[in-house]
């Protein structure tokens, strides 16, 4: 009921189930490094767009095709990986995706070494298959071990992956000056390959933590009744062996709040993700900045997210509020991002330096993205969490697969208008998400113990 007092998103933190000690922390660090390496390798082409077009004799359309082919596989790959993670385990699936990524990184380095567009195209396709699963799989891996610090963990995740982008924009121009495209691409490949090593480490640590938890005495009935121990039940994270992918998807998509959550994420990522690839070249072409200055400005936006995301996560843990509150906050954040794109459309460096809208956009995106992923554990039933996260990862890549081609068909000086429209639509969907959460009195935000509770 709209007028009732809303139920908080999260129960009060419990130290009784925060066990794990050093292995738990190292597991989180290993997952964060996978995210760091994943995003460093992802953004290397965005840092050198004009250099790739000149040195490799590549047309703008060919460059945009590299972007589209990178995101296209992720329309399906995260969903399948989420389902596989349900069946066989999250860490096993993460190791498999990183093993495939090693192949893509090697081909990418060879493509830069021999100026082969075909090799670059193939490598970006392979790395695209592993990109979003790498971002999504740590959620179901770490979820059972970090119930009491979920908001902080999501914030640290966002900070880690953005730190990878910051490192890329800082180092890639220097590497290009030292050794051109080959050195920049091989260094990106080397960083990406380290993700396989840390993925193996997550497998070992996760197995150790689960064995420790299996030997821990069962919680009391009082704890179960309070909902604390129930959230730690491994059985709630397992799919019924007889329940197939289609049946599971039908159950998930019967939840109106989850569908709005998906749609909001689609438009949010449709507006932001293409900017990481086109932003540097746009600032150089439209605002007249050098390669180093443009990448430094992109670092401002990325760096703001590194700092702000963990802070937002801590706030969500301390004062979670309601699902309606978070949806409304996401709406205002996306309106700020939209305003930033509009301001960047009209260069006016004498009146307003570019770092002002970029700083606003970085802060707003850190808020909205952290709240989006923190909300996932409260919109998706725990029994379907890996699958629901995988479906979300697939949905997020629909826009980034299509929008770059739309931008290529629009005059370059106005291509940011496409991104502004996408983020404005994200704000609109967040408003409807807010209305849906408010109509349920905030209860939509509580984690569901059983799939049958979805309405």
C-alpha positions as CSV (number, residue, x, y, z in Angstrom):
1,X,0.0,0.0,0.0
2,X,1.3,3.4,-1.0
3,X,0.6,5.0,2.3
4,X,2.1,2.3,4.6
5,X,5.5,2.4,6.2
6,X,7.9,0.7,3.8
7,X,10.0,-2.3,4.8
8,X,13.8,-1.7,4.8
9,X,15.6,-3.4,2.0
10,X,18.1,-5.2,4.2
11,X,18.0,-6.8,7.6
12,X,20.4,-5.4,10.2
13,X,23.9,-6.7,9.7
14,X,24.7,-9.9,11.4
15,X,28.3,-10.8,12.5
16,X,27.3,-14.4,13.2
17,X,27.4,-15.4,9.6
18,X,30.3,-13.1,8.5
19,X,32.7,-16.0,8.9
20,X,35.5,-16.8,6.6
21,X,38.3,-14.6,7.8
22,X,41.3,-14.1,5.5
23,X,40.1,-16.6,2.7
24,X,36.9,-14.6,2.4
25,X,38.7,-11.3,1.9
26,X,41.2,-12.8,-0.5
27,X,38.4,-14.3,-2.5
28,X,36.8,-10.9,-2.8
29,X,40.2,-9.3,-3.9
30,X,40.6,-12.1,-6.5
31,X,37.2,-11.4,-8.0
32,X,38.0,-7.7,-8.0
33,X,41.2,-8.3,-9.9
34,X,39.2,-10.3,-12.5
35,X,37.0,-7.2,-12.9
36,X,40.0,-4.9,-13.1
37,X,41.7,-6.9,-15.8
38,X,38.4,-7.4,-17.7
39,X,37.7,-3.6,-18.0
40,X,41.4,-2.7,-18.7
41,X,41.2,-5.0,-21.7
42,X,37.8,-3.8,-22.7
43,X,38.6,-0.1,-22.9
44,X,42.0,-0.2,-24.7
45,X,40.3,0.3,-28.1
46,X,38.4,3.3,-26.7
47,X,41.6,5.0,-25.6
48,X,43.2,4.7,-29.1
49,X,40.2,5.1,-31.5
50,X,41.8,7.7,-33.8
51,X,45.2,6.0,-33.6
52,X,43.7,2.7,-34.7
53,X,41.9,4.4,-37.6
54,X,45.2,6.1,-38.8
55,X,47.8,3.4,-38.0
56,X,45.7,0.4,-39.0
57,X,44.0,2.2,-41.9
58,X,40.6,1.6,-40.3
59,X,37.4,3.4,-41.1
60,X,35.1,4.8,-38.4
61,X,32.5,2.2,-39.4
62,X,35.1,-0.6,-39.0
63,X,36.0,0.7,-35.5
64,X,32.3,0.8,-34.5
65,X,32.0,-2.7,-35.8
66,X,34.7,-3.8,-33.3
67,X,32.6,-2.3,-30.6
68,X,29.3,-3.9,-31.7
69,X,30.9,-7.3,-32.2
70,X,32.3,-7.1,-28.7
71,X,28.9,-6.5,-27.1
72,X,26.7,-8.6,-29.4
73,X,27.6,-12.1,-27.8
74,X,26.7,-10.8,-24.4
75,X,23.1,-10.6,-25.3
76,X,23.2,-14.4,-24.8
77,X,26.4,-15.4,-23.1
78,X,25.7,-14.0,-19.5
79,X,22.3,-15.8,-19.5
80,X,23.8,-19.1,-20.5
81,X,26.7,-18.7,-18.0
82,X,24.2,-17.8,-15.3
83,X,22.3,-21.0,-16.0
84,X,25.6,-23.0,-16.1
85,X,26.6,-21.4,-12.8
86,X,23.4,-22.6,-11.2
87,X,24.0,-26.2,-12.4
88,X,27.8,-26.5,-11.9
89,X,28.9,-23.6,-9.7
90,X,29.9,-20.0,-10.1
91,X,33.7,-20.4,-9.7
92,X,33.9,-23.3,-12.2
93,X,32.1,-21.2,-14.7
94,X,34.3,-18.2,-14.0
95,X,37.4,-20.3,-14.6
96,X,36.0,-21.6,-17.9
97,X,35.2,-18.1,-19.2
98,X,38.7,-16.8,-18.2
99,X,40.3,-19.7,-20.0
100,X,38.4,-18.7,-23.2
101,X,39.4,-15.1,-22.6
102,X,43.1,-16.1,-22.7
103,X,42.6,-17.2,-26.3
104,X,41.0,-13.9,-27.2
105,X,43.8,-11.9,-25.5
106,X,46.5,-13.7,-27.5
107,X,44.7,-13.2,-30.8
108,X,44.2,-9.5,-29.9
109,X,47.9,-9.1,-29.3
110,X,48.7,-10.8,-32.6
111,X,46.2,-8.6,-34.4
112,X,47.9,-5.4,-33.1
113,X,51.4,-6.8,-33.9
114,X,50.5,-7.7,-37.5
115,X,47.9,-4.9,-38.1
116,X,45.3,-7.5,-38.9
117,X,41.7,-6.3,-38.8
118,X,40.4,-9.8,-39.1
119,X,42.4,-11.0,-36.1
120,X,41.2,-8.0,-34.1
121,X,37.6,-8.6,-35.1
122,X,37.8,-12.3,-34.1
123,X,39.5,-11.5,-30.8
124,X,37.0,-8.9,-29.8
125,X,34.2,-11.4,-30.6
126,X,35.8,-14.0,-28.3
127,X,36.5,-11.4,-25.5
128,X,32.9,-10.2,-25.9
129,X,31.7,-13.7,-25.1
130,X,33.6,-13.5,-21.8
131,X,33.2,-9.8,-20.9
132,X,29.8,-9.6,-19.2
133,X,29.9,-13.1,-17.6
134,X,33.2,-12.0,-16.0
135,X,31.3,-9.0,-14.6
136,X,28.3,-10.9,-13.4
137,X,29.7,-14.2,-12.1
138,X,31.3,-12.7,-8.9
139,X,27.9,-11.8,-7.7
140,X,26.6,-15.3,-7.1
141,X,30.1,-16.5,-6.1
142,X,30.5,-13.9,-3.3
143,X,26.8,-13.5,-2.4
144,X,26.7,-16.4,0.2
145,X,29.9,-15.1,1.9
146,X,29.1,-11.4,2.2
147,X,25.4,-11.1,3.1
148,X,26.0,-8.5,5.8
149,X,28.2,-6.3,3.6
150,X,26.4,-6.6,0.2
151,X,26.1,-2.8,-0.5
152,X,29.8,-2.2,0.2
153,X,30.8,-5.2,-1.8
154,X,28.9,-4.0,-4.9
155,X,30.4,-0.6,-4.4
156,X,33.9,-2.1,-4.3
157,X,33.1,-4.1,-7.4
158,X,32.2,-1.0,-9.3
159,X,35.3,0.7,-8.0
160,X,37.5,-2.1,-9.1
161,X,36.2,-2.4,-12.6
162,X,36.4,1.4,-13.0
163,X,39.9,1.4,-11.7
164,X,40.7,-0.9,-14.6
165,X,39.3,1.6,-17.0
166,X,41.3,4.4,-15.2
167,X,44.5,2.5,-15.5
168,X,43.8,1.9,-19.1
169,X,43.3,5.5,-20.0
170,X,46.4,6.5,-17.9
171,X,48.8,3.9,-19.3
172,X,47.7,3.2,-22.9
173,X,48.7,6.7,-24.3
174,X,52.1,6.2,-22.7
175,X,52.5,2.7,-24.0
176,X,51.4,4.0,-27.5
177,X,54.1,6.6,-27.4
178,X,56.7,4.0,-26.5
179,X,55.8,1.2,-28.8
180,X,52.7,2.1,-30.8
181,X,49.7,-0.1,-31.3
182,X,51.6,-3.5,-30.8
183,X,53.0,-2.6,-27.3
184,X,49.6,-1.1,-26.1
185,X,47.7,-4.2,-27.3
186,X,50.2,-6.8,-25.9
187,X,50.2,-5.1,-22.5
188,X,46.4,-5.2,-22.5
189,X,46.5,-8.9,-23.4
190,X,49.0,-9.5,-20.5
191,X,46.7,-7.8,-18.0
192,X,43.7,-9.7,-19.3
193,X,45.5,-13.1,-19.0
194,X,46.1,-12.5,-15.3
195,X,42.4,-12.8,-14.9
196,X,42.7,-16.6,-15.5
197,X,45.2,-16.9,-12.6
198,X,42.9,-15.1,-10.2
199,X,39.9,-17.1,-11.4
200,X,41.7,-20.3,-10.4
201,X,42.4,-18.8,-7.0
202,X,38.7,-18.0,-6.5
203,X,37.8,-21.6,-7.2
204,X,40.2,-22.9,-4.5
205,X,39.1,-20.3,-1.9
206,X,35.4,-20.7,-2.6
207,X,35.7,-24.5,-2.2
208,X,37.6,-24.0,1.1
209,X,35.0,-21.6,2.4
210,X,32.1,-23.9,1.5
211,X,33.8,-26.8,3.2
212,X,34.3,-24.7,6.3
213,X,30.6,-23.6,6.3
214,X,29.5,-27.2,5.8
215,X,31.3,-28.1,9.0
216,X,29.7,-25.2,11.0
217,X,26.9,-26.2,13.4
218,X,23.4,-25.5,12.1
219,X,21.9,-22.2,13.2
220,X,19.2,-22.1,15.9
221,X,15.5,-22.1,15.0
222,X,15.4,-18.5,16.4
223,X,18.0,-17.4,13.9
224,X,16.1,-19.1,11.0
225,X,12.8,-17.5,12.1
226,X,14.5,-14.1,12.1
227,X,15.4,-14.6,8.5
228,X,19.2,-14.3,9.0
229,X,20.2,-17.9,8.7
230,X,17.6,-18.5,6.0
231,X,19.5,-16.1,3.8
232,X,22.6,-18.2,4.3
233,X,21.0,-21.5,3.2
234,X,22.9,-22.9,0.3
235,X,19.8,-24.8,-0.8
236,X,18.0,-21.7,-1.6
237,X,20.6,-20.9,-4.2
238,X,20.2,-24.2,-6.1
239,X,17.8,-24.8,-8.9
240,X,15.5,-27.8,-8.9
241,X,17.3,-30.4,-11.2
242,X,14.0,-31.0,-12.9
243,X,13.5,-27.3,-13.6
244,X,14.8,-26.3,-17.0
245,X,16.0,-22.9,-18.4
246,X,12.7,-22.0,-20.0
247,X,10.6,-22.7,-16.9
248,X,13.1,-20.7,-14.7
249,X,12.9,-17.8,-17.1
250,X,9.1,-17.8,-17.1
251,X,9.1,-17.7,-13.3
252,X,11.6,-14.8,-13.2
253,X,9.8,-12.8,-15.9
254,X,6.4,-13.1,-14.2
255,X,7.7,-10.5,-11.7
256,X,6.7,-7.0,-12.9
257,X,9.3,-5.4,-10.7
258,X,12.1,-7.5,-12.1
259,X,11.0,-6.7,-15.7
260,X,11.1,-2.9,-14.9
261,X,14.5,-3.5,-13.3
262,X,15.7,-5.2,-16.5
263,X,14.4,-2.4,-18.7
264,X,16.0,0.3,-16.5
265,X,19.3,-1.4,-16.8
266,X,19.1,-1.8,-20.5
267,X,18.6,2.0,-21.1
268,X,21.2,2.9,-18.5
269,X,23.9,0.9,-20.1
270,X,22.7,1.9,-23.6
271,X,23.6,5.5,-22.8
272,X,26.8,5.0,-20.7
273,X,28.7,2.0,-22.2
274,X,29.1,3.4,-25.7
275,X,30.5,6.6,-24.2
276,X,33.6,4.7,-22.8
277,X,34.5,3.8,-26.4
278,X,33.5,7.1,-28.2
279,X,34.1,9.6,-25.4
280,X,37.9,10.1,-25.9
281,X,37.6,10.6,-29.7
282,X,34.6,12.9,-29.2
283,X,36.5,15.2,-26.8
284,X,39.4,15.4,-29.2
285,X,37.3,16.0,-32.3
286,X,34.6,18.3,-30.9
287,X,36.4,20.0,-28.0
288,X,39.9,20.1,-29.6
289,X,41.8,18.2,-26.8
290,X,45.0,16.2,-27.4
291,X,45.1,12.4,-26.9
292,X,46.6,12.8,-23.4
293,X,44.2,15.5,-22.3
294,X,41.1,13.6,-23.6
295,X,42.2,10.5,-21.8
296,X,42.9,12.5,-18.7
297,X,39.3,13.9,-18.8
298,X,37.9,10.4,-19.2
299,X,39.9,9.4,-16.1
300,X,38.1,12.1,-14.2
301,X,34.8,10.4,-14.9
302,X,36.2,6.9,-14.2
303,X,38.1,8.1,-11.2
304,X,35.1,9.6,-9.6
305,X,33.4,6.2,-9.9
306,X,36.3,4.5,-8.2
307,X,36.0,6.9,-5.2
308,X,32.2,7.3,-5.0
309,X,31.0,3.7,-5.6
310,X,32.4,2.2,-2.3
311,X,31.0,5.2,-0.4
312,X,27.6,4.6,-1.9
313,X,27.8,0.9,-1.0
314,X,28.6,1.8,2.6
315,X,25.6,4.2,2.7
316,X,23.3,1.4,1.3
317,X,24.5,-1.0,4.0
318,X,24.0,1.6,6.8
319,X,20.8,3.2,5.6
320,X,19.3,0.9,3.0
321,X,15.9,2.6,2.8
322,X,13.4,1.0,0.5
323,X,13.3,-0.2,-3.0
324,X,11.2,2.8,-3.9
325,X,13.9,5.2,-2.5
326,X,16.6,3.5,-4.5
327,X,14.6,3.6,-7.7
328,X,13.9,7.3,-7.2
329,X,17.6,8.0,-6.6
330,X,18.5,6.1,-9.8
331,X,16.0,8.3,-11.7
332,X,17.6,11.6,-10.5
333,X,21.1,10.2,-11.1
334,X,20.2,9.3,-14.7
335,X,18.8,12.8,-15.2
336,X,22.1,14.2,-14.1
337,X,23.9,12.0,-16.7
338,X,21.5,13.2,-19.4
339,X,22.3,16.8,-18.5
340,X,26.0,16.0,-18.8
341,X,25.6,14.7,-22.3
342,X,23.5,17.7,-23.3
343,X,26.2,20.1,-22.0
344,X,28.9,18.2,-23.9
345,X,27.0,18.5,-27.1
346,X,27.8,22.2,-27.2
347,X,31.5,22.9,-26.6
348,X,32.0,26.0,-24.5
349,X,35.4,25.5,-22.8
350,X,35.7,29.2,-22.1
351,X,32.4,29.2,-20.2
352,X,32.4,25.6,-18.8
353,X,35.4,23.3,-18.9
354,X,34.6,19.7,-19.9
355,X,35.7,18.3,-16.6
356,X,32.6,19.8,-14.9
357,X,29.9,17.8,-16.8
358,X,32.3,14.8,-16.8
359,X,32.7,15.0,-13.0
360,X,28.9,15.2,-12.5
361,X,28.3,12.3,-14.9
362,X,30.9,10.1,-13.1
363,X,29.4,10.8,-9.7
364,X,25.8,10.3,-10.9
365,X,26.7,7.1,-12.7
366,X,28.5,5.7,-9.7
367,X,25.3,6.3,-7.6
368,X,22.9,4.7,-10.2
369,X,25.1,1.8,-11.1
370,X,25.9,0.8,-7.5
371,X,22.2,1.0,-6.6
372,X,21.3,-1.0,-9.7
373,X,23.5,-4.0,-8.8
374,X,22.8,-3.7,-5.0
375,X,19.1,-3.9,-5.8
376,X,19.6,-7.1,-7.7
377,X,19.7,-9.3,-4.6
378,X,16.3,-7.8,-3.5
379,X,14.4,-8.0,-6.8
380,X,15.7,-11.5,-7.8
381,X,14.7,-14.5,-5.7
382,X,17.8,-16.2,-4.2
383,X,16.9,-19.5,-5.7
384,X,17.3,-17.9,-9.2
385,X,20.0,-15.3,-8.3
386,X,22.7,-16.6,-10.6
387,X,20.2,-17.0,-13.5
388,X,18.6,-13.7,-12.8
389,X,22.0,-11.9,-12.7
390,X,22.9,-13.7,-16.0
391,X,19.7,-12.5,-17.6
392,X,20.4,-9.0,-16.4
393,X,23.9,-9.2,-17.9
394,X,22.5,-10.3,-21.2
395,X,19.9,-7.6,-21.3
396,X,22.5,-4.9,-20.5
397,X,24.3,-5.6,-23.7
398,X,21.4,-5.2,-26.1
399,X,21.9,-1.4,-26.2
400,X,25.7,-1.4,-26.4
401,X,25.5,-3.8,-29.3
402,X,23.1,-1.6,-31.3
403,X,23.7,2.0,-30.2
404,X,27.3,2.3,-31.7
405,X,25.9,1.5,-35.1
406,X,23.1,4.1,-34.6
407,X,25.8,6.6,-33.6
408,X,27.8,5.9,-36.7
409,X,24.7,6.8,-38.8
410,X,24.3,10.2,-37.1
411,X,26.5,13.2,-37.8
412,X,29.5,12.9,-35.5
413,X,29.0,16.3,-33.8
414,X,25.5,15.1,-32.6
415,X,26.2,11.5,-31.8
416,X,26.0,12.2,-28.1
417,X,22.3,13.0,-28.6
418,X,21.7,9.3,-29.0
419,X,23.2,8.6,-25.6
420,X,21.3,11.5,-24.0
421,X,18.0,10.0,-25.3
422,X,18.9,6.6,-23.9
423,X,19.7,7.9,-20.4
424,X,16.6,10.0,-20.4
425,X,14.5,6.9,-21.1
426,X,16.4,5.1,-18.3
427,X,15.2,7.9,-15.9
428,X,11.7,7.4,-17.1
429,X,11.7,3.7,-16.5
430,X,13.2,4.2,-13.1
431,X,10.2,6.4,-12.3
432,X,7.8,3.6,-13.2
433,X,10.0,1.3,-11.2
434,X,9.6,3.7,-8.3
435,X,5.8,3.6,-8.7
436,X,5.8,-0.2,-8.8
437,X,7.9,-0.4,-5.6
438,X,5.8,2.2,-3.9
439,X,2.5,0.5,-4.7
440,X,3.8,-2.7,-2.9
441,X,4.8,-0.7,0.1
442,X,8.5,-1.3,-0.4
443,X,8.0,-5.1,0.1
444,X,9.2,-5.7,-3.4
445,X,12.6,-4.9,-2.1
446,X,12.8,-7.7,0.4
447,X,14.8,-10.7,-0.7
448,X,12.5,-13.6,-1.6
449,X,13.2,-17.0,0.1
450,X,11.1,-19.0,-2.3
451,X,10.3,-18.5,-6.0
452,X,6.6,-19.0,-5.3
453,X,6.5,-15.7,-3.4
454,X,6.9,-13.7,-6.7
455,X,3.8,-12.0,-7.8
